[in-house]
Amino acid sequence: MQRRKWDPRTKTTVVRQGLKGRPVADVCTEHQIIQAQYYQWRGAVHEEDARVIL
């Protein structure tokens, strides 16, 4: 199986769906990713937001 490449905008869109209250399991199923991947992306989004604020 070939790995997919996700651009930063798409990753942010996926993470925001979960942050807006949608169940993470549903978001992951829709985008065919595992929850560990979602939480890794979420951490990266939070780090990027912190850099922008500072």
CHARMM internal coordinates of N, CA and C (Angstrom, degrees):
IC EDIT
DIST 1 N 1 CA 1.4543
DIST 1 CA 1 C 1.5330
ANGL 1 N 1 CA 1 C 109.01
DIST 1 C 2 N 1.2881
ANGL 1 CA 1 C 2 N 115.55
DIHE 1 N 1 CA 1 C 2 N 131.88
DIST 2 N 2 CA 1.4583
ANGL 1 C 2 N 2 CA 120.81
DIHE 1 CA 1 C 2 N 2 CA -179.01
DIST 2 CA 2 C 1.5279
ANGL 2 N 2 CA 2 C 110.22
DIHE 1 C 2 N 2 CA 2 C -81.99
DIST 2 C 3 N 1.3318
ANGL 2 CA 2 C 3 N 115.18
DIHE 2 N 2 CA 2 C 3 N 139.63
DIST 3 N 3 CA 1.4630
ANGL 2 C 3 N 3 CA 120.18
DIHE 2 CA 2 C 3 N 3 CA 178.52
DIST 3 CA 3 C 1.5156
ANGL 3 N 3 CA 3 C 110.28
DIHE 2 C 3 N 3 CA 3 C -73.35
DIST 3 C 4 N 1.3184
ANGL 3 CA 3 C 4 N 114.87
DIHE 3 N 3 CA 3 C 4 N 143.51
DIST 4 N 4 CA 1.4655
ANGL 3 C 4 N 4 CA 119.79
DIHE 3 CA 3 C 4 N 4 CA 175.75
DIST 4 CA 4 C 1.5157
ANGL 4 N 4 CA 4 C 109.14
DIHE 3 C 4 N 4 CA 4 C -91.35
DIST 4 C 5 N 1.3094
ANGL 4 CA 4 C 5 N 115.39
DIHE 4 N 4 CA 4 C 5 N 150.68
DIST 5 N 5 CA 1.4640
ANGL 4 C 5 N 5 CA 120.72
DIHE 4 CA 4 C 5 N 5 CA 176.05
DIST 5 CA 5 C 1.5210
ANGL 5 N 5 CA 5 C 107.53
DIHE 4 C 5 N 5 CA 5 C -110.93
DIST 5 C 6 N 1.3101
ANGL 5 CA 5 C 6 N 115.12
DIHE 5 N 5 CA 5 C 6 N 128.91
DIST 6 N 6 CA 1.4577
ANGL 5 C 6 N 6 CA 121.87
DIHE 5 CA 5 C 6 N 6 CA -177.85
DIST 6 CA 6 C 1.5207
ANGL 6 N 6 CA 6 C 108.87
DIHE 5 C 6 N 6 CA 6 C -109.49
DIST 6 C 7 N 1.3149
ANGL 6 CA 6 C 7 N 116.39
DIHE 6 N 6 CA 6 C 7 N 129.73
DIST 7 N 7 CA 1.4600
ANGL 6 C 7 N 7 CA 119.14
DIHE 6 CA 6 C 7 N 7 CA 176.93
DIST 7 CA 7 C 1.5371
ANGL 7 N 7 CA 7 C 108.60
DIHE 6 C 7 N 7 CA 7 C -81.22
DIST 7 C 8 N 1.3299
ANGL 7 CA 7 C 8 N 116.74
DIHE 7 N 7 CA 7 C 8 N 156.28
DIST 8 N 8 CA 1.4768
ANGL 7 C 8 N 8 CA 120.42
DIHE 7 CA 7 C 8 N 8 CA -176.42
DIST 8 CA 8 C 1.5307
ANGL 8 N 8 CA 8 C 114.14
DIHE 7 C 8 N 8 CA 8 C -57.07
DIST 8 C 9 N 1.3021
ANGL 8 CA 8 C 9 N 117.67
DIHE 8 N 8 CA 8 C 9 N -35.11
DIST 9 N 9 CA 1.4751
ANGL 8 C 9 N 9 CA 120.38
DIHE 8 CA 8 C 9 N 9 CA -179.52
DIST 9 CA 9 C 1.5278
ANGL 9 N 9 CA 9 C 110.71
DIHE 8 C 9 N 9 CA 9 C -65.08
DIST 9 C 10 N 1.3233
ANGL 9 CA 9 C 10 N 116.66
DIHE 9 N 9 CA 9 C 10 N -41.71
DIST 10 N 10 CA 1.4608
ANGL 9 C 10 N 10 CA 120.58
DIHE 9 CA 9 C 10 N 10 CA 179.65
DIST 10 CA 10 C 1.5215
ANGL 10 N 10 CA 10 C 110.53
DIHE 9 C 10 N 10 CA 10 C -66.94
DIST 10 C 11 N 1.3239
ANGL 10 CA 10 C 11 N 117.05
DIHE 10 N 10 CA 10 C 11 N -41.71
DIST 11 N 11 CA 1.4648
ANGL 10 C 11 N 11 CA 120.78
DIHE 10 CA 10 C 11 N 11 CA 178.14
DIST 11 CA 11 C 1.5200
ANGL 11 N 11 CA 11 C 110.21
DIHE 10 C 11 N 11 CA 11 C -59.22
DIST 11 C 12 N 1.3190
ANGL 11 CA 11 C 12 N 116.38
DIHE 11 N 11 CA 11 C 12 N -44.74
DIST 12 N 12 CA 1.4686
ANGL 11 C 12 N 12 CA 120.74
DIHE 11 CA 11 C 12 N 12 CA -179.57
DIST 12 CA 12 C 1.5215
ANGL 12 N 12 CA 12 C 110.59
DIHE 11 C 12 N 12 CA 12 C -63.61
DIST 12 C 13 N 1.3188
ANGL 12 CA 12 C 13 N 117.16
DIHE 12 N 12 CA 12 C 13 N -40.23
DIST 13 N 13 CA 1.4610
ANGL 12 C 13 N 13 CA 121.51
DIHE 12 CA 12 C 13 N 13 CA 178.74
DIST 13 CA 13 C 1.5249
ANGL 13 N 13 CA 13 C 110.90
DIHE 12 C 13 N 13 CA 13 C -61.94
DIST 13 C 14 N 1.3188
ANGL 13 CA 13 C 14 N 116.63
DIHE 13 N 13 CA 13 C 14 N -43.58
DIST 14 N 14 CA 1.4634
ANGL 13 C 14 N 14 CA 121.34
DIHE 13 CA 13 C 14 N 14 CA 179.35
DIST 14 CA 14 C 1.5281
ANGL 14 N 14 CA 14 C 109.92
DIHE 13 C 14 N 14 CA 14 C -63.01
DIST 14 C 15 N 1.3203
ANGL 14 CA 14 C 15 N 116.92
DIHE 14 N 14 CA 14 C 15 N -46.53
DIST 15 N 15 CA 1.4677
ANGL 14 C 15 N 15 CA 121.04
DIHE 14 CA 14 C 15 N 15 CA -179.14
DIST 15 CA 15 C 1.5164
ANGL 15 N 15 CA 15 C 110.77
DIHE 14 C 15 N 15 CA 15 C -63.20
DIST 15 C 16 N 1.2869
ANGL 15 CA 15 C 16 N 118.21
DIHE 15 N 15 CA 15 C 16 N -41.55
DIST 16 N 16 CA 1.4748
ANGL 15 C 16 N 16 CA 120.98
DIHE 15 CA 15 C 16 N 16 CA -178.75
DIST 16 CA 16 C 1.5144
ANGL 16 N 16 CA 16 C 112.08
DIHE 15 C 16 N 16 CA 16 C -62.73
DIST 16 C 17 N 1.3263
ANGL 16 CA 16 C 17 N 117.27
DIHE 16 N 16 CA 16 C 17 N -31.92
DIST 17 N 17 CA 1.4635
ANGL 16 C 17 N 17 CA 119.66
DIHE 16 CA 16 C 17 N 17 CA 176.86
DIST 17 CA 17 C 1.5240
ANGL 17 N 17 CA 17 C 110.23
DIHE 16 C 17 N 17 CA 17 C -59.94
DIST 17 C 18 N 1.3181
ANGL 17 CA 17 C 18 N 116.45
DIHE 17 N 17 CA 17 C 18 N -42.44
DIST 18 N 18 CA 1.4629
ANGL 17 C 18 N 18 CA 120.08
DIHE 17 CA 17 C 18 N 18 CA 177.99
DIST 18 CA 18 C 1.5119
ANGL 18 N 18 CA 18 C 112.69
DIHE 17 C 18 N 18 CA 18 C -70.09
DIST 18 C 19 N 1.3259
ANGL 18 CA 18 C 19 N 116.33
DIHE 18 N 18 CA 18 C 19 N -37.23
DIST 19 N 19 CA 1.4624
ANGL 18 C 19 N 19 CA 119.81
DIHE 18 CA 18 C 19 N 19 CA -179.34
DIST 19 CA 19 C 1.5245
ANGL 19 N 19 CA 19 C 112.28
DIHE 18 C 19 N 19 CA 19 C -69.60
DIST 19 C 20 N 1.3238
ANGL 19 CA 19 C 20 N 116.91
DIHE 19 N 19 CA 19 C 20 N -23.49
DIST 20 N 20 CA 1.4678
ANGL 19 C 20 N 20 CA 120.89
DIHE 19 CA 19 C 20 N 20 CA 179.19
DIST 20 CA 20 C 1.5256
ANGL 20 N 20 CA 20 C 112.35
DIHE 19 C 20 N 20 CA 20 C -81.53
DIST 20 C 21 N 1.3507
ANGL 20 CA 20 C 21 N 116.45
DIHE 20 N 20 CA 20 C 21 N 0.82
DIST 21 N 21 CA 1.4611
ANGL 20 C 21 N 21 CA 118.89
DIHE 20 CA 20 C 21 N 21 CA 175.14
DIST 21 CA 21 C 1.5154
ANGL 21 N 21 CA 21 C 115.23
DIHE 20 C 21 N 21 CA 21 C 110.51
DIST 21 C 22 N 1.3043
ANGL 21 CA 21 C 22 N 117.74
DIHE 21 N 21 CA 21 C 22 N -5.26
DIST 22 N 22 CA 1.4562
ANGL 21 C 22 N 22 CA 120.11
DIHE 21 CA 21 C 22 N 22 CA 177.99
DIST 22 CA 22 C 1.5279
ANGL 22 N 22 CA 22 C 108.49
DIHE 21 C 22 N 22 CA 22 C -72.32
DIST 22 C 23 N 1.3267
ANGL 22 CA 22 C 23 N 118.52
DIHE 22 N 22 CA 22 C 23 N 137.71
DIST 23 N 23 CA 1.4647
ANGL 22 C 23 N 23 CA 120.03
DIHE 22 CA 22 C 23 N 23 CA -179.66
DIST 23 CA 23 C 1.5332
ANGL 23 N 23 CA 23 C 111.67
DIHE 22 C 23 N 23 CA 23 C -57.16
DIST 23 C 24 N 1.3170
ANGL 23 CA 23 C 24 N 115.32
DIHE 23 N 23 CA 23 C 24 N 132.44
DIST 24 N 24 CA 1.4630
ANGL 23 C 24 N 24 CA 121.49
DIHE 23 CA 23 C 24 N 24 CA -177.16
DIST 24 CA 24 C 1.5262
ANGL 24 N 24 CA 24 C 110.12
DIHE 23 C 24 N 24 CA 24 C -59.06
DIST 24 C 25 N 1.3190
ANGL 24 CA 24 C 25 N 116.97
DIHE 24 N 24 CA 24 C 25 N -38.44
DIST 25 N 25 CA 1.4658
ANGL 24 C 25 N 25 CA 120.37
DIHE 24 CA 24 C 25 N 25 CA 179.94
DIST 25 CA 25 C 1.5336
ANGL 25 N 25 CA 25 C 110.79
DIHE 24 C 25 N 25 CA 25 C -59.77
DIST 25 C 26 N 1.3222
ANGL 25 CA 25 C 26 N 117.02
DIHE 25 N 25 CA 25 C 26 N -40.00
DIST 26 N 26 CA 1.4638
ANGL 25 C 26 N 26 CA 120.93
DIHE 25 CA 25 C 26 N 26 CA 178.96
DIST 26 CA 26 C 1.5311
ANGL 26 N 26 CA 26 C 111.25
DIHE 25 C 26 N 26 CA 26 C -67.61
DIST 26 C 27 N 1.3222
ANGL 26 CA 26 C 27 N 116.28
DIHE 26 N 26 CA 26 C 27 N -42.61
DIST 27 N 27 CA 1.4697
ANGL 26 C 27 N 27 CA 120.70
DIHE 26 CA 26 C 27 N 27 CA 178.92
DIST 27 CA 27 C 1.5295
ANGL 27 N 27 CA 27 C 109.81
DIHE 26 C 27 N 27 CA 27 C -60.88
DIST 27 C 28 N 1.3220
ANGL 27 CA 27 C 28 N 115.82
DIHE 27 N 27 CA 27 C 28 N -45.42
DIST 28 N 28 CA 1.4667
ANGL 27 C 28 N 28 CA 120.41
DIHE 27 CA 27 C 28 N 28 CA -178.02
DIST 28 CA 28 C 1.5250
ANGL 28 N 28 CA 28 C 111.40
DIHE 27 C 28 N 28 CA 28 C -65.98
DIST 28 C 29 N 1.3080
ANGL 28 CA 28 C 29 N 116.91
DIHE 28 N 28 CA 28 C 29 N -40.97
DIST 29 N 29 CA 1.4637
ANGL 28 C 29 N 29 CA 120.11
DIHE 28 CA 28 C 29 N 29 CA 178.45
DIST 29 CA 29 C 1.5204
ANGL 29 N 29 CA 29 C 110.62
DIHE 28 C 29 N 29 CA 29 C -62.77
DIST 29 C 30 N 1.3135
ANGL 29 CA 29 C 30 N 116.91
DIHE 29 N 29 CA 29 C 30 N -44.22
DIST 30 N 30 CA 1.4656
ANGL 29 C 30 N 30 CA 120.59
DIHE 29 CA 29 C 30 N 30 CA -179.13
DIST 30 CA 30 C 1.5296
ANGL 30 N 30 CA 30 C 111.70
DIHE 29 C 30 N 30 CA 30 C -61.41
DIST 30 C 31 N 1.3161
ANGL 30 CA 30 C 31 N 117.00
DIHE 30 N 30 CA 30 C 31 N -40.54
DIST 31 N 31 CA 1.4673
ANGL 30 C 31 N 31 CA 120.92
DIHE 30 CA 30 C 31 N 31 CA -175.32
DIST 31 CA 31 C 1.5268
ANGL 31 N 31 CA 31 C 112.65
DIHE 30 C 31 N 31 CA 31 C -96.88
DIST 31 C 32 N 1.3290
ANGL 31 CA 31 C 32 N 115.66
DIHE 31 N 31 CA 31 C 32 N 3.03
DIST 32 N 32 CA 1.4681
ANGL 31 C 32 N 32 CA 122.51
DIHE 31 CA 31 C 32 N 32 CA 177.39
DIST 32 CA 32 C 1.5278
ANGL 32 N 32 CA 32 C 112.34
DIHE 31 C 32 N 32 CA 32 C 55.86
DIST 32 C 33 N 1.3257
ANGL 32 CA 32 C 33 N 114.87
DIHE 32 N 32 CA 32 C 33 N 51.38
DIST 33 N 33 CA 1.4600
ANGL 32 C 33 N 33 CA 121.43
DIHE 32 CA 32 C 33 N 33 CA 174.27
DIST 33 CA 33 C 1.5247
ANGL 33 N 33 CA 33 C 107.60
DIHE 32 C 33 N 33 CA 33 C -127.36
DIST 33 C 34 N 1.3269
ANGL 33 CA 33 C 34 N 116.60
DIHE 33 N 33 CA 33 C 34 N 161.61
DIST 34 N 34 CA 1.4561
ANGL 33 C 34 N 34 CA 119.63
DIHE 33 CA 33 C 34 N 34 CA 176.27
DIST 34 CA 34 C 1.5284
ANGL 34 N 34 CA 34 C 108.73
DIHE 33 C 34 N 34 CA 34 C -89.62
DIST 34 C 35 N 1.3182
ANGL 34 CA 34 C 35 N 115.27
DIHE 34 N 34 CA 34 C 35 N 158.42
DIST 35 N 35 CA 1.4602
ANGL 34 C 35 N 35 CA 119.06
DIHE 34 CA 34 C 35 N 35 CA -176.43
DIST 35 CA 35 C 1.5152
ANGL 35 N 35 CA 35 C 112.21
DIHE 34 C 35 N 35 CA 35 C -62.55
DIST 35 C 36 N 1.3075
ANGL 35 CA 35 C 36 N 118.45
DIHE 35 N 35 CA 35 C 36 N -32.66
DIST 36 N 36 CA 1.4656
ANGL 35 C 36 N 36 CA 120.57
DIHE 35 CA 35 C 36 N 36 CA 177.86
DIST 36 CA 36 C 1.5317
ANGL 36 N 36 CA 36 C 110.22
DIHE 35 C 36 N 36 CA 36 C -60.53
DIST 36 C 37 N 1.3220
ANGL 36 CA 36 C 37 N 117.10
DIHE 36 N 36 CA 36 C 37 N -38.40
DIST 37 N 37 CA 1.4647
ANGL 36 C 37 N 37 CA 120.87
DIHE 36 CA 36 C 37 N 37 CA 178.59
DIST 37 CA 37 C 1.5277
ANGL 37 N 37 CA 37 C 110.40
DIHE 36 C 37 N 37 CA 37 C -65.97
DIST 37 C 38 N 1.3314
ANGL 37 CA 37 C 38 N 115.95
DIHE 37 N 37 CA 37 C 38 N -42.14
DIST 38 N 38 CA 1.4611
ANGL 37 C 38 N 38 CA 120.22
DIHE 37 CA 37 C 38 N 38 CA 177.84
DIST 38 CA 38 C 1.5270
ANGL 38 N 38 CA 38 C 110.80
DIHE 37 C 38 N 38 CA 38 C -57.97
DIST 38 C 39 N 1.3344
ANGL 38 CA 38 C 39 N 116.40
DIHE 38 N 38 CA 38 C 39 N -47.46
DIST 39 N 39 CA 1.4707
ANGL 38 C 39 N 39 CA 119.79
DIHE 38 CA 38 C 39 N 39 CA -177.35
DIST 39 CA 39 C 1.5254
ANGL 39 N 39 CA 39 C 111.59
DIHE 38 C 39 N 39 CA 39 C -68.18
DIST 39 C 40 N 1.3220
ANGL 39 CA 39 C 40 N 117.39
DIHE 39 N 39 CA 39 C 40 N -31.22
DIST 40 N 40 CA 1.4634
ANGL 39 C 40 N 40 CA 120.27
DIHE 39 CA 39 C 40 N 40 CA 174.92
DIST 40 CA 40 C 1.5295
ANGL 40 N 40 CA 40 C 109.54
DIHE 39 C 40 N 40 CA 40 C -65.72
DIST 40 C 41 N 1.3095
ANGL 40 CA 40 C 41 N 116.92
DIHE 40 N 40 CA 40 C 41 N -45.06
DIST 41 N 41 CA 1.4686
ANGL 40 C 41 N 41 CA 120.42
DIHE 40 CA 40 C 41 N 41 CA 177.75
DIST 41 CA 41 C 1.5211
ANGL 41 N 41 CA 41 C 110.67
DIHE 40 C 41 N 41 CA 41 C -63.14
DIST 41 C 42 N 1.3265
ANGL 41 CA 41 C 42 N 116.85
DIHE 41 N 41 CA 41 C 42 N -40.73
DIST 42 N 42 CA 1.4640
ANGL 41 C 42 N 42 CA 120.53
DIHE 41 CA 41 C 42 N 42 CA -179.88
DIST 42 CA 42 C 1.5237
ANGL 42 N 42 CA 42 C 110.47
DIHE 41 C 42 N 42 CA 42 C -60.47
DIST 42 C 43 N 1.3179
ANGL 42 CA 42 C 43 N 116.75
DIHE 42 N 42 CA 42 C 43 N -42.49
DIST 43 N 43 CA 1.4602
ANGL 42 C 43 N 43 CA 120.76
DIHE 42 CA 42 C 43 N 43 CA 177.49
DIST 43 CA 43 C 1.5180
ANGL 43 N 43 CA 43 C 111.41
DIHE 42 C 43 N 43 CA 43 C -61.22
DIST 43 C 44 N 1.3233
ANGL 43 CA 43 C 44 N 116.87
DIHE 43 N 43 CA 43 C 44 N -41.13
DIST 44 N 44 CA 1.4624
ANGL 43 C 44 N 44 CA 120.88
DIHE 43 CA 43 C 44 N 44 CA 178.98
DIST 44 CA 44 C 1.5295
ANGL 44 N 44 CA 44 C 111.09
DIHE 43 C 44 N 44 CA 44 C -65.98
DIST 44 C 45 N 1.3221
ANGL 44 CA 44 C 45 N 116.60
DIHE 44 N 44 CA 44 C 45 N -38.64
DIST 45 N 45 CA 1.4678
ANGL 44 C 45 N 45 CA 120.41
DIHE 44 CA 44 C 45 N 45 CA 178.55
DIST 45 CA 45 C 1.5237
ANGL 45 N 45 CA 45 C 110.06
DIHE 44 C 45 N 45 CA 45 C -65.09
DIST 45 C 46 N 1.3346
ANGL 45 CA 45 C 46 N 117.22
DIHE 45 N 45 CA 45 C 46 N -42.08
DIST 46 N 46 CA 1.4667
ANGL 45 C 46 N 46 CA 120.57
DIHE 45 CA 45 C 46 N 46 CA 178.47
DIST 46 CA 46 C 1.5251
ANGL 46 N 46 CA 46 C 111.30
DIHE 45 C 46 N 46 CA 46 C -64.02
DIST 46 C 47 N 1.3352
ANGL 46 CA 46 C 47 N 116.95
DIHE 46 N 46 CA 46 C 47 N -40.18
DIST 47 N 47 CA 1.4645
ANGL 46 C 47 N 47 CA 120.15
DIHE 46 CA 46 C 47 N 47 CA 177.83
DIST 47 CA 47 C 1.5242
ANGL 47 N 47 CA 47 C 110.87
DIHE 46 C 47 N 47 CA 47 C -63.47
DIST 47 C 48 N 1.3181
ANGL 47 CA 47 C 48 N 117.20
DIHE 47 N 47 CA 47 C 48 N -42.20
DIST 48 N 48 CA 1.4690
ANGL 47 C 48 N 48 CA 121.02
DIHE 47 CA 47 C 48 N 48 CA 179.71
DIST 48 CA 48 C 1.5272
ANGL 48 N 48 CA 48 C 110.16
DIHE 47 C 48 N 48 CA 48 C -64.98
DIST 48 C 49 N 1.3421
ANGL 48 CA 48 C 49 N 117.26
DIHE 48 N 48 CA 48 C 49 N -40.78
DIST 49 N 49 CA 1.4583
ANGL 48 C 49 N 49 CA 120.09
DIHE 48 CA 48 C 49 N 49 CA 177.77
DIST 49 CA 49 C 1.5217
ANGL 49 N 49 CA 49 C 110.89
DIHE 48 C 49 N 49 CA 49 C -62.10
DIST 49 C 50 N 1.3173
ANGL 49 CA 49 C 50 N 116.99
DIHE 49 N 49 CA 49 C 50 N -39.09
DIST 50 N 50 CA 1.4661
ANGL 49 C 50 N 50 CA 120.54
DIHE 49 CA 49 C 50 N 50 CA 179.69
DIST 50 CA 50 C 1.5208
ANGL 50 N 50 CA 50 C 110.56
DIHE 49 C 50 N 50 CA 50 C -65.00
DIST 50 C 51 N 1.3196
ANGL 50 CA 50 C 51 N 117.53
DIHE 50 N 50 CA 50 C 51 N -37.96
DIST 51 N 51 CA 1.4676
ANGL 50 C 51 N 51 CA 120.76
DIHE 50 CA 50 C 51 N 51 CA 178.40
DIST 51 CA 51 C 1.5260
ANGL 51 N 51 CA 51 C 111.26
DIHE 50 C 51 N 51 CA 51 C -65.47
DIST 51 C 52 N 1.3197
ANGL 51 CA 51 C 52 N 116.60
DIHE 51 N 51 CA 51 C 52 N -38.04
DIST 52 N 52 CA 1.4603
ANGL 51 C 52 N 52 CA 120.68
DIHE 51 CA 51 C 52 N 52 CA -179.17
DIST 52 CA 52 C 1.5196
ANGL 52 N 52 CA 52 C 110.40
DIHE 51 C 52 N 52 CA 52 C -67.35
DIST 52 C 53 N 1.3212
ANGL 52 CA 52 C 53 N 116.29
DIHE 52 N 52 CA 52 C 53 N -39.55
DIST 53 N 53 CA 1.4648
ANGL 52 C 53 N 53 CA 120.72
DIHE 52 CA 52 C 53 N 53 CA -178.32
DIST 53 CA 53 C 1.5180
ANGL 53 N 53 CA 53 C 110.93
DIHE 52 C 53 N 53 CA 53 C -67.26
DIST 53 C 54 N 1.3321
ANGL 53 CA 53 C 54 N 116.22
DIHE 53 N 53 CA 53 C 54 N -40.69
DIST 54 N 54 CA 1.4612
ANGL 53 C 54 N 54 CA 119.38
DIHE 53 CA 53 C 54 N 54 CA -178.42
DIST 54 CA 54 C 1.4979
ANGL 54 N 54 CA 54 C 108.04
DIHE 53 C 54 N 54 CA 54 C -74.17
END
COOR INIT
IC SEED 1 N 1 CA 1 C
IC BUILD
